[in-house]
Amino acid sequence: MALAPDVASSTDPNPIEAEGAHVNAPGLQYFVFALFFIFGGITSLNDVILPKLKELFTLNYTQAMLVQFCFFTAYLLIGIPGAQLVKRIGYMRGAVAGLLIMMAGCLLFIPASQTATYGLFLGALFILASGVVIVQVVTNPLISLLGPAKTVHSRLTFAQAFNSLGTTIFPIVGSALILGSLAGVSAAELSGAELQQYRTAESAAIVSTYIGLAVALAVIALVVWVNRNKLPHDAAAMKGDALTTPVRYIAGIALIAIGGWLVINGNEIPGIIILMIAPVIWLWGNSLLSRTRFSFGALCIFLYVGAEVAIGSLIVNYLMQENVLGISERAAGDMIFLYWGGALVGRIIGSLILRFVSPGLVLMGVALGAITLVLISTNTTGTVSAYSLLAVGLMNSIMFPTIFSLACEKLGAKAADGSGIINIAIFGGAVIPLLTGMLADAAGSLATAMILPIACYAIIAAFGIFARRPAVA
């Protein structure tokens, strides 16, 4: 795959979208909604599989967070080639490619279970996430094109409601299928052949869940392929500046390999530092990053995804604490849907509010609301502590679509490039949870570790104030 596509013929470095210009493709939005639903649900399953693997392989919080690290590192690695692939083959065919890669990732859970090897589970999650990245490169700009520019904030938020529907439903099913199978013994009580047998038997529940997902993904891929010509590929319209050069990309890949190896082998801080250098090498001098609004927004995507994933990943263990609810792993897993369900409700309400209120001000308000709820949770006990943290999902609701649309205003023909960079920024879902897990292990307290998500939300609130007015060329 070429990493440096042709540059647009226009000499305007800041192309502006024509007011009201949009794609006329009746019915296509329903396929896009289905894609939002499926990749949202698959991502939220990590919150269920993480405590399962933590118990099976007797991991600490830092080690368990490698689930999210491997999943979201795919955004760093695949974001740029994903954008280039979509440019070359178009939105619909790009969606099919992403769905098939997701299906392959699901099927890789079979050998991971048969060998009961943690590293293979992490590898399967990485492949699965690679497909998710490509699908997300397609969906975010596509939903922006399927209607007037003046309602893009509301439309993207409504589409994200289907993402939230997936994140609400999948953990309920996953908790029953995956956490519900936990035996009366613990991996910590076993050793040798008994431990290996226990891990193999218990991980079988994970396999059955992901095989079912693979079948569903195959069906969706077939439907999208049949309808691929509903949106003809206009290669000329998707041309833009190259995100990077082949030499820079290969250098970044080498750094990612080194950094990832360090993190997985317990050297988290130096590994993360090396990983963070990769996107700097790739994107140095990129014209999109010279736009303060876009670069600030990309940073906030990094922080938002990191904060949301960190909290979601720790909710099961947080609720199990004696000073919170003191409930079982399965019971805590059944409550994850409240966190993601809050995002669903918030996105439905938010899609209406954003038609009348400045998106930037709404973003500021929900970010401050998230900070308030986390502070209440970490300074109280019992049901107040539990439900205030779960309610953060309601505050998260409009953050991603609003940050995305505010950052990408007026990108015009560079929309695919912008989406590629935004997908790289989703790498925050790998870094922030890992750092939060390290804080939890160091402090011996999940409540203390929540200071990192609070800091993320504070910067997002500042972006809301900064971007409260419409973008200029």
TACOR-V323574 format. One record per backbone hydrogen bond with DSSP energy under -0.5 kcal/mol. CO is the residue of the C=O (numbers start at 0). NH is the residue of the N-H. E is the energy in kcal/mol with one decimal. If there is no record, write none. Layout:
co = {CO/CO}
nh = {NH/NH}
e = {E/E}
This chain:
co = {2/5/10/17/22/24/26/26/27/27/28/29/30/31/32/33/34/35/36/37/38/39/40/42/43/44/44/45/46/47/48/49/50/51/52/53/54/59/60/62/63/64/65/66/67/68/69/70/71/71/72/73/74/77/78/79/80/81/82/83/84/85/89/90/91/92/93/94/95/96/97/98/99/100/101/102/103/105/106/107/108/109/110/111/111/115/116/117/118/119/120/121/122/123/124/125/126/127/128/129/130/131/132/133/134/135/136/137/138/139/140/141/141/144/144/147/148/150/151/152/153/154/155/156/157/157/158/158/159/160/161/162/163/164/165/166/167/168/169/170/171/172/173/173/174/177/178/185/186/190/190/191/192/193/194/195/196/197/198/199/200/201/202/203/204/205/206/207/208/209/210/211/212/213/214/215/216/217/218/219/220/221/222/224/226/227/231/232/233/234/235/244/245/246/247/248/249/250/251/252/253/254/255/256/257/258/259/260/261/262/265/266/267/268/269/270/271/272/273/273/274/274/275/276/277/278/279/282/285/285/286/287/289/290/291/292/293/294/295/296/297/298/299/300/301/302/303/304/305/306/307/308/309/310/313/314/315/316/317/318/318/318/320/320/320/322/327/328/329/331/332/334/334/335/335/336/337/338/339/340/341/342/343/344/345/346/347/348/348/349/351/352/352/357/358/359/360/361/362/363/364/365/366/367/368/369/370/371/372/373/374/375/376/380/380/381/382/383/384/385/386/388/389/390/390/391/392/395/395/397/398/399/400/401/402/403/405/407/410/411/413/414/415/416/417/418/419/420/421/423/424/425/426/426/427/427/429/430/431/432/433/434/435/436/437/438/439/439/444/445/446/447/448/449/450/451/452/453/454/455/456/457/458/459/460/461/462/464}
nh = {243/239/12/20/24/27/29/30/30/31/32/33/34/35/36/37/38/39/40/41/42/43/44/45/46/47/48/49/50/51/52/53/54/55/56/58/57/63/64/65/66/68/69/70/71/72/73/73/74/75/76/77/78/81/82/83/84/85/86/87/88/89/93/94/95/96/97/98/99/100/101/102/103/104/105/106/107/108/109/111/112/113/114/115/116/117/120/121/122/123/124/125/126/127/128/129/130/131/132/133/134/135/136/137/138/139/140/141/142/143/144/144/145/22/146/150/151/154/155/156/157/158/159/160/160/161/161/162/163/164/165/166/167/168/169/170/171/172/173/174/175/176/177/178/179/180/181/188/189/193/194/195/196/197/198/199/200/201/202/203/203/204/206/207/208/209/210/211/212/213/214/215/216/217/218/219/220/221/222/223/224/225/226/227/229/230/233/234/237/237/238/248/249/250/251/252/253/254/255/256/257/258/259/260/261/262/263/264/266/265/267/270/271/272/273/274/275/276/276/277/277/278/279/280/281/282/283/285/288/289/289/290/291/294/295/296/297/298/299/300/301/302/303/304/305/306/307/308/309/310/311/312/313/314/317/318/319/320/320/324/325/326/323/324/325/381/331/332/333/334/335/337/338/338/339/340/341/342/343/344/345/346/347/348/349/350/351/351/352/353/354/355/356/361/362/363/364/365/366/367/368/369/370/371/372/373/374/375/376/377/378/378/379/383/384/385/386/387/388/389/390/391/392/393/394/395/396/398/399/401/402/403/404/405/406/407/408/410/413/414/417/418/419/420/421/422/423/424/425/426/427/428/429/430/431/432/433/434/435/436/437/438/439/440/441/442/443/444/448/449/449/450/451/453/454/455/456/457/458/459/460/461/462/463/464/465/466/467}
e = {-0.7/-1.0/-0.6/-2.2/-1.0/-2.0/-1.1/-0.7/-0.7/-1.8/-2.6/-1.8/-1.8/-2.3/-2.2/-2.3/-2.3/-1.7/-2.1/-2.1/-1.7/-1.9/-1.2/-1.3/-1.5/-1.2/-2.6/-2.2/-0.6/-1.1/-2.7/-2.4/-1.8/-2.5/-2.5/-2.1/-0.9/-2.5/-2.0/-1.4/-1.9/-2.3/-2.9/-1.8/-2.8/-1.7/-0.7/-0.7/-0.9/-0.8/-2.2/-3.1/-1.3/-2.7/-1.7/-2.2/-2.5/-2.1/-1.9/-1.8/-2.6/-2.1/-1.7/-2.1/-1.8/-2.3/-2.3/-2.4/-2.3/-1.9/-2.3/-2.2/-2.1/-2.2/-2.1/-2.0/-1.3/-1.4/-1.6/-1.4/-2.2/-2.2/-1.8/-0.9/-1.4/-0.5/-1.5/-2.1/-2.1/-2.4/-2.1/-1.9/-2.1/-2.5/-2.5/-1.9/-1.5/-1.7/-2.5/-1.6/-2.2/-2.5/-2.3/-1.4/-2.4/-1.8/-0.6/-1.6/-2.5/-0.9/-1.2/-0.5/-1.0/-2.9/-1.0/-1.1/-1.4/-2.6/-2.6/-1.8/-2.2/-2.4/-2.2/-0.8/-0.7/-0.7/-1.1/-1.0/-2.3/-2.0/-1.8/-2.1/-1.6/-2.3/-2.5/-0.5/-0.7/-2.0/-3.4/-2.7/-1.6/-2.4/-3.3/-0.8/-1.8/-0.8/-1.6/-1.7/-1.4/-0.9/-0.9/-2.0/-2.5/-2.3/-2.5/-2.3/-2.4/-2.7/-2.2/-0.6/-0.7/-1.0/-1.7/-2.2/-1.5/-2.1/-2.4/-1.7/-1.5/-2.0/-1.9/-1.9/-2.7/-2.0/-1.8/-2.2/-2.6/-1.9/-2.1/-2.7/-2.3/-2.3/-1.4/-1.7/-1.9/-0.8/-0.6/-0.9/-0.9/-0.7/-1.1/-2.7/-2.5/-2.2/-2.4/-2.4/-2.1/-1.9/-2.5/-2.5/-2.2/-3.3/-3.0/-2.0/-2.2/-2.3/-2.6/-1.4/-3.2/-1.8/-0.9/-1.8/-2.8/-2.3/-2.1/-2.3/-2.3/-0.8/-0.8/-0.8/-0.7/-0.7/-0.7/-2.2/-2.3/-2.6/-1.1/-2.5/-0.5/-0.6/-0.7/-1.5/-0.8/-2.6/-2.7/-1.9/-2.7/-2.0/-2.0/-2.0/-1.9/-2.1/-3.2/-2.5/-1.6/-2.6/-2.9/-2.6/-2.3/-2.2/-2.5/-2.6/-1.2/-1.0/-2.9/-2.9/-1.4/-0.6/-0.9/-1.2/-0.9/-0.9/-1.6/-0.7/-1.9/-2.3/-2.4/-2.4/-1.9/-1.2/-1.3/-1.5/-0.7/-0.9/-1.8/-3.0/-1.7/-0.9/-1.6/-2.5/-2.6/-2.0/-1.8/-2.4/-3.0/-2.0/-0.7/-0.9/-2.2/-2.8/-1.3/-2.0/-2.1/-2.2/-2.5/-2.2/-2.3/-2.3/-2.0/-2.2/-1.9/-2.3/-2.0/-2.2/-2.3/-2.4/-2.2/-2.2/-2.5/-2.5/-0.9/-0.6/-1.0/-0.7/-1.0/-2.2/-2.9/-1.8/-1.3/-2.0/-1.8/-1.3/-1.4/-1.2/-0.9/-2.2/-1.0/-1.8/-0.6/-1.8/-3.1/-2.9/-2.4/-2.5/-2.6/-2.1/-0.7/-1.5/-2.4/-1.6/-2.8/-2.5/-2.0/-2.3/-2.6/-2.2/-1.5/-2.0/-1.1/-1.8/-2.1/-2.7/-2.5/-1.5/-2.0/-0.5/-1.0/-2.6/-2.5/-2.8/-2.1/-2.2/-2.3/-2.4/-2.6/-2.9/-1.6/-0.8/-1.2/-0.7/-1.0/-1.6/-1.4/-1.7/-1.8/-1.8/-2.3/-1.8/-1.6/-1.8/-2.1/-1.5/-1.7/-2.0/-1.6/-2.2/-2.9/-1.1}
